[in-house]
Amino acid sequence: MAYDPDNIFAKILRGEIPCDKVYEDDHVLAFNDINPLAPSHVLVIPKEAYVSMDDFTQNAPDAAISALFRAVGQIARDLGLAGAGYRILANTGEEGGQEVPHLHIHIFGGRPLGPMLSKGAG
């Protein structure tokens, strides 16, 4: 999957599409998902153009990698999710279910989330 500079997250980063921002620093932007799958559903994205977790961990500077993961933890604490628990998810590639070619981490919480994957299909 190649990076598309016109993907929705790139447009959000450029200010072309609004978002409901919950966190921002020099490396990271986080905002509420417009179609939440849980009471809390936040998307956390690096501000630079990385397609996937593979691309990001291979090519991003250490400061950006650290900032992304620190932001995920901070956001979970800010939302009051750390005590009861939450799930993070980053889809990578077609078989991983990635739809937007910009790395994004989902934070889900606010209710019991059930099993990680459905059983049976293998």
N, C-alpha and C positions, 0 to 999 in steps of 0.2 A: 504494500500500500504506500503510495507516494504522498508526500505532504501537499495538500491543496491550500494555497494561501487565501482562497475564498470560502473555506469551511466556516461554519457558524461560530466557532470559538475564536478564530482569527478575526472575524467581523466584530465580535464582542470586544476583543482586546483593542481593536482600532476605534471603538466607540461608535461603530455603525449600527449596532443592535444593542438596545439597553439590556441590563441584567439587574437582578435583585442581589447586589453585592453583600456578602457577609464577612469577607476578609480580603485584604490586599497588602502586599509588601513589594519589595523591589523585584522579586522573582516569581510571585504567585498571585493569581486572582482566584477567588472562590465565590460562588453564587448559588442561590437556590435553583434547583431544577424546575423548569416550567411545567413538567409533567411528573410530579413526585410519586414515587413508588412506596414511600413510607412517610410518617409524619415529619421527619427530618430527612431531606434528600438534597445534599449539597454536591456540586461539582467543583473540583479543585484542579486548576490547570496551570502549567508553567506559562510564563509570559513569552517565552521564546518558542520557535517553531520546531517541535518534536512530534513525530508521528505517533510513537508508542513508547511503552516502558522500555523495550529493547533499545530503541533509538536514544531515548533519554539517558539511560544508565550507561550507554556506550559513549555518548558524545557530549553530554552536558558537563559543565564544570562542577566540581565538588560543592561549591557554595549553592548552586541551583538545586542540586539533588538534596542536600541537607535542608534547604529552605522548604522544598515541597513536602517532605515528610514531617518536618517540624510543624508546618502549617496544618496538615491533616490532624495531628494530635491536638494542636491548639484549638482548632475549630470544633473538634469533638468535645473538648472540655468547655468551650464557650457555649455550646449548645446544650450542655448538661447531659451528654450521652456517655461520658467516660465511666460513670458509676454502674449503670445498668447494662452497658455494652452497646456496641455498634458494629457495623460491617463496612469494610472498605473493599472496593472492587475496581479493577482497571482491566478492561477488555483489550486484548492485543490481537490484531489480525482478523481475517475473515472467520476462521474457525473458532476464534475466541469471542466472536460477536461484536467486534469493534465496528461502529457505524460512522464515526467522525474521525478523520485522519489527523487528530491533534490529541496528544496524550491528555487524558482526564481521569481523575480518580473520583469515584462516587463514594460519598459517606452516607450510609443509611442508618436510621435509628428512630427511637421513639416508640417502638412496639417490638414484641417478639418477631423475629424475622424468619423463623423456620429453617429447614435444611438448606445447606449451601447450594446443592445441585439436586435435581430430581433423580431418583433412582430408576434403573431399568434400561435406559438407552445406553448402549455401550458399544 
